[in-house]
Amino acid sequence: MSWLRGLRCQECGASYPADALFVCAECLGPLEAYYDEHARNAHVSHKTIAQGPRTLWRYHDFLPSQYTPRVDLSDGWTPLLHARNLGRALGLNNLYLKNDTVNPTFSFKDRVVAVAAAKALEFDLPALACASTGNLAGAVAAHAARAGLPAYVFIPADLEPAKILSAAIYGATVVAVQGDYDQANRLATEAAEEYGWGFVNINLRPYYAEGSKTLAYEVAEQLGWRAPDAVIAPVASGALYTKINRGFEELYAAQLIAGPLPKMIGAQAAGCAPIAHAFAQRTREITPVQARSIAKSLAIGNPADGSYAIDVARKSEGGIFSVPERAVAEGMALLARTEGIFGETAVGVTISVLKKLADARAFDPDEIVVAYLTGNGLKTSQALEPLAHQRIDTKPNLEFFQEQFEPKVYAVA
């Protein structure tokens, strides 16, 4: 059963039925899902969760959508890896990586889209759609194909080619907008009103955002039902960051984990860091910026959940920080050469902010720290071109090869 009771305005608290709504009619504030938490918490337990599938749907009691096999691509339940090599390099003994690069379309967006797509079927909407900086487009296209729905994805025209292909291959109609993400999102909002499609991050956004909570649920369960001391995640709109925090709060309220809850750390790149800037200025008012970042999946200059992300950072005694654009590729390379994981530019931002804080001794060496890896690097490989290692061209014989490069010689047992 679903414990969902409706939608509620985050600003004024006005309540609405569980429909395809996203803006409060009273104050224009954003809407979010709310539940019968008392009844749910009395029902849910470690045992009921363990009886579920090894996908995000094992946490259906905390989600706003009913499970349906029509959208099930086995999203979620991704590995939590003890990063011993990277941890050693950063002086962190208990560093873990939540590896969402291995989701069905290779990013965490599969989680949120699975929940939103299930809700679109409940509402009997005619199509699935989104405005996207890349990863979301692929996830929407794949889940629409699974559900037998047409898909429409609105993207900035200068998006990475691999991300455009990863949406088109599933049969989605790609709408390339001459402008940045915020302009693509405005056009998508107009299309949502005109055509009545299910835009996962517009009229389905209250349900869509709830999928990110599963990143907290899984980490807690994979750690033996405890919260880490700190987590670090990339920040674009702020929804992922705030919903991870909400996930830990819900587990605590249901007595599935004990306190304390983790410090929440957010990561942005300097080319689009309006939330990090507001945090540094000690204000919750976000000043929109023109996005100019190599981390296109984080390039939202007017983040919808920015002020709420600031609230979470302060309440959790964490923070939201930025790194220079040049550090993005460096973070990607550091992760790859230490742990053998190829993460996208958003991952590079996360790892670089983690390194920045570790270098500043912001963590106790024995704290449990979890870094969220949200997308696969093959979608943004061009970001690494400046770091490409020198290639060795050789004739097919050992002597010529040795003239070009003197390899290290190891004893053979």
Wavefront OBJ file of the C-alpha trace (Angstrom):
o trace
v 0.000 0.000 0.000
v 1.000 3.650 -0.326
v 1.224 5.888 2.722
v 1.082 9.011 0.532
v -1.556 11.489 1.683
v -1.065 14.397 -0.709
v 1.107 17.396 -1.513
v 2.097 20.267 0.720
v 3.655 23.680 0.005
v 7.186 23.992 1.351
v 6.649 27.705 1.985
v 3.132 28.278 3.366
v 2.088 24.720 4.241
v -1.058 24.670 2.084
v -2.235 21.118 1.302
v -3.297 19.655 -2.052
v -4.453 16.268 -3.338
v -1.898 13.907 -4.882
v -2.317 15.174 -8.457
v 0.089 16.297 -11.205
v 0.799 19.596 -9.448
v 4.040 21.315 -8.541
v 3.330 24.952 -7.590
v 1.253 26.270 -4.703
v -1.771 28.292 -5.870
v -1.567 30.396 -2.698
v 2.060 31.565 -2.690
v 3.695 29.942 -5.772
v 5.964 27.920 -3.496
v 7.118 24.393 -4.474
v 5.030 21.385 -3.493
v 6.342 18.176 -1.948
v 4.825 14.821 -1.046
v 3.683 14.120 2.498
v 2.713 10.844 4.143
v 0.872 9.285 7.069
v 4.186 9.011 8.872
v 2.762 7.723 12.162
v 1.045 4.744 10.531
v 3.966 4.082 8.183
v 6.560 4.129 10.928
v 4.492 1.719 13.002
v 4.417 -0.682 10.039
v 7.919 -0.535 8.561
v 10.873 -2.489 9.980
v 14.245 -3.891 8.982
v 12.436 -7.164 8.312
v 9.780 -5.717 5.994
v 12.467 -3.923 4.008
v 14.646 -7.042 3.733
v 11.700 -8.921 2.253
v 11.650 -6.546 -0.709
v 13.598 -6.813 -3.977
v 17.215 -5.710 -4.262
v 16.152 -2.540 -6.052
v 14.974 0.859 -4.852
v 11.457 -0.624 -4.568
v 12.433 -2.422 -1.349
v 11.754 1.014 0.206
v 8.269 1.371 -1.317
v 6.805 2.298 2.088
v 8.749 5.581 1.893
v 7.873 6.349 -1.733
v 4.850 8.112 -3.287
v 4.289 5.677 -6.173
v 2.963 2.148 -6.375
v 5.384 -0.416 -7.766
v 4.660 -1.503 -11.327
v 6.737 -3.852 -13.490
v 6.009 -1.587 -16.462
v 8.771 0.809 -15.392
v 11.039 -1.597 -13.511
v 14.605 -1.611 -14.874
v 16.066 -2.876 -11.563
v 17.020 0.654 -10.563
v 18.977 1.192 -7.373
v 20.646 -1.110 -4.829
v 24.014 -0.083 -6.268
v 27.345 -0.976 -4.620
v 28.743 0.781 -1.575
v 32.501 0.346 -1.870
v 35.164 0.830 0.794
v 37.578 3.175 -1.021
v 40.836 2.101 0.610
v 43.158 3.513 -2.054
v 41.470 6.899 -2.380
v 40.994 7.016 1.364
v 44.698 6.407 1.906
v 45.534 9.245 -0.488
v 43.202 11.603 1.379
v 43.957 10.444 4.911
v 40.477 8.937 5.420
v 40.340 5.429 6.857
v 36.616 4.877 6.376
v 35.806 6.439 3.019
v 33.001 4.775 1.059
v 31.768 5.343 -2.483
v 28.096 4.929 -3.402
v 28.529 3.883 -7.010
v 25.440 4.947 -8.970
v 27.420 4.907 -12.217
v 26.183 1.310 -12.639
v 22.443 2.085 -12.729
v 20.555 1.008 -15.903
v 21.291 4.266 -17.764
v 24.463 4.882 -15.774
v 23.349 7.636 -13.375
v 21.334 8.214 -10.219
v 18.585 9.750 -12.367
v 17.185 6.257 -12.883
v 16.002 6.368 -9.262
v 13.973 9.535 -9.575
v 12.598 8.682 -12.999
v 11.450 5.236 -11.879
v 9.311 6.851 -9.174
v 8.012 9.602 -11.480
v 7.256 7.188 -14.330
v 5.246 4.950 -12.026
v 3.245 8.013 -10.967
v 2.716 9.033 -14.609
v 1.112 5.637 -15.226
v -1.087 6.066 -12.147
v -2.250 9.415 -13.558
v -2.683 7.901 -17.046
v -0.578 10.647 -18.628
v -0.035 10.398 -22.413
v 3.765 10.828 -22.504
v 6.866 11.076 -20.332
v 9.084 14.140 -20.692
v 11.713 16.294 -19.007
v 14.028 19.254 -19.205
v 17.536 17.929 -18.791
v 21.240 18.653 -18.570
v 21.863 15.141 -19.891
v 21.554 12.202 -17.507
v 17.867 12.765 -16.898
v 17.142 12.674 -20.630
v 18.543 9.157 -20.936
v 16.723 7.929 -17.845
v 13.387 9.362 -19.018
v 13.816 7.897 -22.496
v 14.668 4.422 -21.160
v 11.832 4.254 -18.655
v 9.350 5.604 -21.197
v 10.425 2.865 -23.604
v 9.917 0.259 -20.870
v 6.471 1.692 -20.059
v 5.424 1.929 -23.711
v 5.070 5.719 -23.597
v 6.397 8.332 -26.036
v 9.212 10.457 -24.603
v 10.170 14.101 -25.169
v 13.406 15.500 -23.764
v 14.281 19.215 -23.796
v 18.028 19.828 -23.612
v 20.512 22.660 -24.170
v 21.761 22.343 -27.747
v 25.428 22.259 -26.633
v 25.011 19.178 -24.439
v 27.643 16.435 -24.599
v 26.978 14.258 -27.693
v 27.087 11.026 -25.674
v 24.230 12.231 -23.498
v 22.131 13.193 -26.511
v 22.722 9.766 -28.050
v 21.829 8.030 -24.791
v 18.349 9.575 -25.012
v 17.822 9.205 -28.746
v 18.695 5.490 -28.818
v 15.581 4.704 -26.755
v 13.365 6.441 -29.295
v 12.842 9.742 -27.485
v 12.140 12.929 -29.399
v 15.085 15.200 -28.576
v 14.255 18.917 -28.455
v 17.572 20.831 -28.617
v 17.009 24.348 -27.283
v 19.282 27.190 -28.348
v 20.121 28.314 -24.818
v 21.118 27.044 -21.380
v 19.262 24.662 -19.072
v 17.146 27.373 -17.486
v 15.868 28.418 -20.923
v 15.186 24.781 -21.876
v 13.306 24.356 -18.603
v 11.121 27.406 -19.276
v 10.149 26.042 -22.690
v 9.441 22.625 -21.151
v 7.192 24.231 -18.537
v 5.158 25.894 -21.290
v 4.923 22.574 -23.140
v 3.739 20.822 -19.957
v 0.829 23.269 -19.706
v 0.028 23.023 -23.411
v 0.189 19.258 -23.947
v -0.439 17.687 -20.539
v 2.572 15.396 -20.771
v 4.143 14.005 -17.619
v 7.261 16.122 -17.167
v 9.154 14.305 -14.442
v 10.884 17.433 -13.123
v 7.952 19.820 -13.635
v 4.378 18.629 -13.022
v 5.623 15.314 -11.536
v 8.465 16.912 -9.573
v 7.030 16.357 -6.070
v 7.070 12.599 -6.721
v 10.235 12.514 -8.821
v 12.325 14.186 -6.119
v 11.365 11.505 -3.600
v 13.379 8.905 -5.511
v 16.630 10.487 -4.340
v 15.821 9.495 -0.756
v 16.656 5.897 -1.667
v 20.340 6.885 -1.804
v 20.153 7.455 1.954
v 18.142 4.315 2.664
v 20.572 2.082 0.790
v 23.685 3.561 2.382
v 22.245 3.137 5.869
v 21.267 -0.467 5.199
v 24.578 -1.296 3.524
v 26.431 0.106 6.547
v 24.489 -2.246 8.825
v 21.647 0.167 9.582
v 23.597 3.165 10.699
v 24.162 6.640 9.323
v 27.608 7.723 8.156
v 29.281 10.614 9.914
v 29.350 12.712 6.746
v 28.169 12.451 3.153
v 29.160 14.459 0.112
v 27.065 14.833 -3.033
v 27.040 17.070 -6.100
v 24.571 19.964 -6.097
v 22.658 21.270 -9.132
v 19.071 22.249 -8.282
v 19.647 21.152 -4.686
v 16.949 18.455 -4.788
v 19.315 15.460 -4.631
v 21.201 16.948 -1.689
v 18.101 17.846 0.332
v 16.349 14.534 -0.341
v 19.356 12.470 0.753
v 19.158 14.368 4.013
v 15.395 13.750 4.193
v 16.003 10.040 3.694
v 18.256 9.836 6.743
v 15.758 11.886 8.759
v 12.943 9.489 7.826
v 14.956 6.434 8.841
v 15.698 8.064 12.180
v 12.024 8.955 12.749
v 11.059 5.341 11.982
v 13.697 4.121 14.487
v 15.511 2.217 11.758
v 18.766 4.018 12.559
v 20.040 5.836 15.618
v 21.574 9.286 15.661
v 23.499 11.367 15.061
v 22.561 12.142 11.474
v 25.342 12.869 8.966
v 26.917 16.182 8.160
v 25.670 17.080 4.682
v 28.337 18.363 2.284
v 27.500 19.656 -1.176
v 29.793 20.167 -4.159
v 29.650 22.637 -7.044
v 32.052 23.787 -9.760
v 33.052 27.461 -9.846
v 31.478 27.990 -13.282
v 28.026 27.463 -11.780
v 28.094 27.711 -7.998
v 25.204 29.934 -6.865
v 24.405 27.789 -3.812
v 28.026 27.502 -2.680
v 28.342 31.277 -3.070
v 25.253 31.903 -0.946
v 26.534 29.519 1.726
v 29.886 31.319 1.799
v 28.068 34.660 2.094
v 25.988 33.316 5.027
v 22.678 33.913 3.286
v 19.921 31.608 2.040
v 19.025 33.973 -0.802
v 20.286 32.564 -4.081
v 21.503 34.969 -6.770
v 20.984 33.335 -10.198
v 24.068 33.054 -12.410
v 24.813 32.354 -16.060
v 26.075 28.765 -16.058
v 29.546 28.407 -17.572
v 30.810 25.071 -16.284
v 32.332 21.982 -17.821
v 30.139 20.044 -15.376
v 27.021 20.462 -17.496
v 24.939 18.085 -15.390
v 25.305 20.577 -12.516
v 24.886 23.704 -14.639
v 21.640 25.090 -13.218
v 22.090 28.802 -12.700
v 18.754 29.342 -10.958
v 18.414 26.321 -8.631
v 14.866 25.623 -7.467
v 15.903 24.077 -4.139
v 18.896 26.301 -3.455
v 17.600 27.958 -0.292
v 16.464 24.602 1.117
v 19.935 23.195 0.439
v 21.420 26.068 2.446
v 19.067 25.216 5.312
v 20.168 21.569 5.259
v 23.856 22.508 5.188
v 23.538 24.693 8.246
v 21.236 22.405 10.224
v 23.524 19.397 9.675
v 26.697 21.399 10.409
v 27.932 20.571 6.933
v 28.381 22.967 4.028
v 28.269 23.560 0.287
v 31.592 24.284 -1.383
v 33.005 24.882 -4.847
v 36.230 24.055 -6.663
v 37.851 25.651 -9.735
v 36.823 24.343 -13.138
v 40.276 22.866 -13.700
v 39.758 20.632 -10.651
v 36.814 18.822 -12.261
v 38.922 16.665 -14.580
v 41.526 16.252 -11.829
v 38.878 14.782 -9.557
v 37.713 12.390 -12.276
v 41.290 11.240 -12.854
v 42.045 10.868 -9.142
v 39.060 8.575 -8.651
v 39.860 6.521 -11.749
v 43.507 5.886 -10.928
v 42.896 5.069 -7.257
v 39.643 3.087 -7.352
v 39.167 2.088 -10.995
v 35.860 3.961 -11.343
v 35.250 6.303 -14.266
v 32.858 8.983 -13.060
v 31.442 11.899 -15.023
v 32.176 15.585 -14.467
v 29.719 15.823 -11.542
v 31.684 13.038 -9.877
v 34.890 14.972 -10.539
v 33.365 17.943 -8.713
v 32.402 15.749 -5.762
v 35.819 14.116 -5.453
v 37.639 17.451 -5.805
v 35.561 19.053 -3.047
v 36.185 15.961 -0.915
v 39.942 16.336 -1.489
v 39.778 20.038 -0.743
v 38.147 19.386 2.615
v 40.390 16.425 3.423
v 43.471 18.532 2.690
v 42.078 21.154 5.086
v 41.633 18.424 7.736
v 37.890 18.987 7.877
v 37.324 15.310 8.726
v 38.475 13.097 11.547
v 40.566 10.342 9.887
v 38.311 7.619 11.331
v 34.964 9.195 10.422
v 32.716 7.216 8.092
v 32.436 9.407 5.001
v 30.292 8.471 1.992
v 30.781 10.116 -1.406
v 27.978 9.776 -3.941
v 29.117 8.956 -7.494
v 26.157 10.020 -9.586
v 27.055 9.341 -13.240
v 29.331 7.423 -15.598
v 32.368 9.099 -17.138
v 31.861 7.715 -20.630
v 29.165 10.369 -21.081
v 31.629 13.219 -20.457
v 34.957 11.781 -21.589
v 35.912 14.922 -23.528
v 36.490 16.676 -20.201
v 39.598 14.529 -19.732
v 41.307 15.452 -22.998
v 43.689 17.922 -21.279
v 44.829 15.108 -18.962
v 45.367 12.490 -21.648
v 48.622 10.610 -21.110
v 51.281 10.550 -23.786
v 50.756 7.791 -26.317
v 53.610 5.572 -27.406
v 53.700 4.579 -31.078
v 55.909 1.593 -31.828
v 56.769 -0.968 -34.463
v 55.780 -4.558 -33.568
v 59.126 -5.568 -32.034
v 60.570 -5.273 -28.543
v 63.780 -3.464 -29.486
v 61.936 -0.602 -31.156
v 59.529 -0.402 -28.255
v 62.409 -0.141 -25.782
v 63.877 2.729 -27.779
v 60.634 4.649 -27.249
v 60.019 3.759 -23.620
v 61.959 2.032 -20.897
v 59.375 0.009 -18.941
v 59.767 -0.979 -15.349
v 61.067 -4.561 -15.054
v 59.533 -6.822 -12.446
v 60.893 -10.208 -11.418
v 58.910 -13.127 -12.811
v 58.193 -15.923 -10.332
l 1 2 3 4 5 6 7 8 9 10 11 12 13 14 15 16 17 18 19 20 21 22 23 24 25 26 27 28 29 30 31 32 33 34 35 36 37 38 39 40 41 42 43 44 45 46 47 48 49 50 51 52 53 54 55 56 57 58 59 60 61 62 63 64 65 66 67 68 69 70 71 72 73 74 75 76 77 78 79 80 81 82 83 84 85 86 87 88 89 90 91 92 93 94 95 96 97 98 99 100 101 102 103 104 105 106 107 108 109 110 111 112 113 114 115 116 117 118 119 120 121 122 123 124 125 126 127 128 129 130 131 132 133 134 135 136 137 138 139 140 141 142 143 144 145 146 147 148 149 150 151 152 153 154 155 156 157 158 159 160 161 162 163 164 165 166 167 168 169 170 171 172 173 174 175 176 177 178 179 180 181 182 183 184 185 186 187 188 189 190 191 192 193 194 195 196 197 198 199 200 201 202 203 204 205 206 207 208 209 210 211 212 213 214 215 216 217 218 219 220 221 222 223 224 225 226 227 228 229 230 231 232 233 234 235 236 237 238 239 240 241 242 243 244 245 246 247 248 249 250 251 252 253 254 255 256 257 258 259 260 261 262 263 264 265 266 267 268 269 270 271 272 273 274 275 276 277 278 279 280 281 282 283 284 285 286 287 288 289 290 291 292 293 294 295 296 297 298 299 300 301 302 303 304 305 306 307 308 309 310 311 312 313 314 315 316 317 318 319 320 321 322 323 324 325 326 327 328 329 330 331 332 333 334 335 336 337 338 339 340 341 342 343 344 345 346 347 348 349 350 351 352 353 354 355 356 357 358 359 360 361 362 363 364 365 366 367 368 369 370 371 372 373 374 375 376 377 378 379 380 381 382 383 384 385 386 387 388 389 390 391 392 393 394 395 396 397 398 399 400 401 402 403 404 405 406 407 408 409 410 411 412 413
